[in-house]
Amino acid sequence: MSFSPFQRRFKSRRPRRLGPRDWILREWRGVDVRALEKTHGSKSHSAGAVVKNVLAALQLDRRRAETEVVKVWNQTIDPTITSHAQPVNIHHGTLFVSVDSSVWLDEIVRYRRHEILQRMQHAMGCEMVKKISYRIG
């Protein structure tokens, strides 16, 4: 029994029978589609990994921490101080607080800064709030 060059070419390479789609694409493109599908199939990611990467990109943990700082600030600090000073941001353990006047800035820095730092560290943790920076604004 004699095989044509076309039959010989595909007979030796084909470990299992190709479906009609695979055979047609293989002939049309000149490429074995199964090998490509295996290659691209291995690059798939689980949904958990994708969600984790998206949440990291959105920095939701940092935003949650910022809103938590405002809540803790309003609950633990004296209401007279909170009416004149509010936390603006937290970055690498430094809490940035905006104070509405130089008089209140002086009052807080001179007399209340250590008390405020201790209360915030007690409520949020020493790693979260390492120091506080006060600014007029």
Phi, psi and omega in degrees: 000130185252136178256145175286164179302325178297315181292321180294320182300316184269339181294319183284334183270343191265100178285330176226168184286134178278145174282170182299321180296313180298317182295316181294314179294324179296317180290316185292314183271337185077022184228144175280111185292328183299319179295320178294319179294323176295319180295313181287330179293332181283349180269008180286151181240151178286157180296324179298320179292321179294315179297319179299317179293322179294316179296323178294321180292325179282346180056047181293329178297318179294318180294322177296319179296321179296317179291326177295322180298319180296317178298311182296319178303310183292333181273328188258339184264149180306134182301331178292326178284318181295336177286343181243349181220132179225141177292140182252318186203159171227129185214120180051043176085000178255123177267122179263125184240132178262127181247141188280343179210160180291332178296313179290327176299315179296317179300313182292313184294320183285315192247335190242357188298316181292320178297316180295316179298316180297318180294318180292321177293323178294320183280321187257338184108146183293331180285329182286316181238101179269322178208166181236133178246123182256138179218149176279133180176000000 
